[in-house]
Amino acid sequence: MPEIITNSLEISRARQEFLGSLGLDAKRPTAWSQYGYPEHVTFELLYAAYERGGAGHGAVHRLLDKCWEKLPRIKKPESDSETAWEKKVRKLLRDVRVMAKLKDLDRRNLIGRYAAVIYRVADNKSLDQPLERAAKLVDLIPLFENQLKVTKWNIDQNAENYGTPAMFQYRKLPPPDSDTQGKPEEWADVHPSRVQILAEGSVGDFFDGIPLLRAGFNRLVDLDKISGGSGESYLKNSARTIVFKYEAGAAPQAIPGPDGKEPTSVREAHETQARALNRSTDAAIVMQGGDATTLQTSISDPTGPWTVAANEFAASVRLPFTILFGQQTGRLASDEDKQDYANRCASRQEFELTPMLEEFITRMQAAGIIEAGDFEIQWPPVNAPTETDKANLLGKMTAAMQQAFQSGLTEPLFDANELRAVMDYEERTDDGLPTEGDPAVDPLQQDDNAPAAA
């Protein structure tokens, strides 16, 4: 008897946990199921939201394209000028298109919990063998979450790599639009030393990565319902659903078919007329003692519900609404929105992309593909002023100079080169400005035979 009670309690607890996972409403534990939200957001659902949803696709690329708007510089520490080591690294990255492949890796990472890239190197070994030393990097193969799985783990509890993957398998995707019916999936073993994982927001287990679209997935479902339902309403109204109404004593007759065929029933005749009317602009309807009208329904404005769902989705991906959806509502992005957007991307560069690049360079150095040595990753500022911003700043500086001169200040606030630097122009030395080493500045460099200044 106690065993039966225990099993019953476990089953009851399991049911509560199961029902509780279908919504946040404690009064209605199956609310999400009733709203049409999936219980588990799988990779396939996330990929569909990215590939077929405008909001999901836009969120991924707004973040991705801004973070990778300008390529980072991989350089020696405390070195402003380009060194020979940096030139070699830059050539290697350019020859294999490494940055483009790593950007694609980041795109796949934003869609799923994690993404991976496989190193293809010239070391005369198969992919399932450890990577030790290689002559050069041949290619990088970015993979989606559903293309990589762990088939073997390190289970020695005394080893430093305990609990880490000992062998991966990756799924080879067929070419687009190819006939794969009846063909089994192709999986290949890959040693972990040839695989690099990128998982958003995870510092340990890559299975704990946070997909960008998962938190706001319910709102993506709402957006799909609102826009799709609204579009269906407009379609049904424009299709002119025809209502045929006859008088109480009317007796419509069947219409004889062409070439002496059997007469067509009244119902079939009306269906034929309705299809012709919706297909052509010059079609007509013939009635016998009746009347034909169109069935129209009132269409509610979807702007309000759509905006609510869109704002909540924008909050889930931590992007300002005006940045994510542009001028959809007639509002432009404010300076605060732009700054918040820039800070979000700069933070992601620092905590997600920089460690990924550092791991890549370090592992290439360990394989002998890149020369060993200290290095650092330097990203260009994501909130750098545009040409318009520079021109506006230049205008304000010259206006300030004019006001200072009118107030009696004899010395200019800025010289010509300082003004040129605002627009990133090179310095000029032919405008009479003193330069370093000029005798007029350094009396020690004056010619002893030169006449003294009056």
C-alpha angles and dihedrals in degrees: 000000000000089000092054091049091049092051090048092052091049091050091049091048091048090051091051092049090048094049092042090057091063097072149348094245108101091195092054108033093179095050095118091051090051092048091053097249117145118248093224123029102219128192090255091058092047091050091049090051089052098043100041104023122082095205094047093045091047094050093053095048096040088060097035098047094045093049090049096036089114124023119244123246119238106204146150115276116267092007118125097174122067113264129206089253091054092049091053092049092048091051091050092050092047096047094054095033088236097166093052090050092048090049088053088049089054091049091055090045091056091054099048138026090270143347133206142208126209120216113227106196138168102251102119092243134115121250093256092061123088117266110237113148128355137184096225146339111264104181147331121233114203115208135196122231092260092053095064132057137164115245100173135028134201102250102174103115092200094056124094091231094053112148095017125117115275095188136012132199123207127199118231110224117221119237114276116275092010121143106251099157110139093004115123120235116265116230125180129195116242126187115234091239087069096048129079119192126207116193120174113236095358124119097174128015108034089211087072094066116137115233112221094228100042100086092051098036093111090056090051087056089051092050090051091050095047098046094037094047091046091050090049090052092053091047094052092048093048092047089069102225102212124221116201115205125184133194118255094255099037118123110193114198130220114259118238114239123238121277093022095299123155114290115266117240119247090247093053091046091054092048090051092049092047092051091048092048093052092044100046135040095215100048120123137203123225115207131189109208095329145090134238124210135167123248110233128183128197112253117213120220107257094198097096100048091039092053093050092052092043093052092051091048090049088053091051093056092039095237124129113254093235091051095048099042101026116206095344091128096035093258124120123218111268125225088257091054091049092049092048090050091050092048091051092053094043090052091050091050090053100045104028112022101035093056089047092053092044091053091049095050092044093052091047088052091050089053092050094244093114123036113257120250144104117296141164137209117237120189122198111243111273092209096052111149117261124232089264091052091050092049091050091050091049090052092052092049094051091046089052090051091052093050091048091051092049090051090058103265106145099192117070118246091225133019124225096265092051089054092047090050090062089065092040092249120154120259118264123222098178097075098081095264114145113250133198111288093022110147089224088064102034112046091190090069095052117117112254090222093050115110115256118253114261 
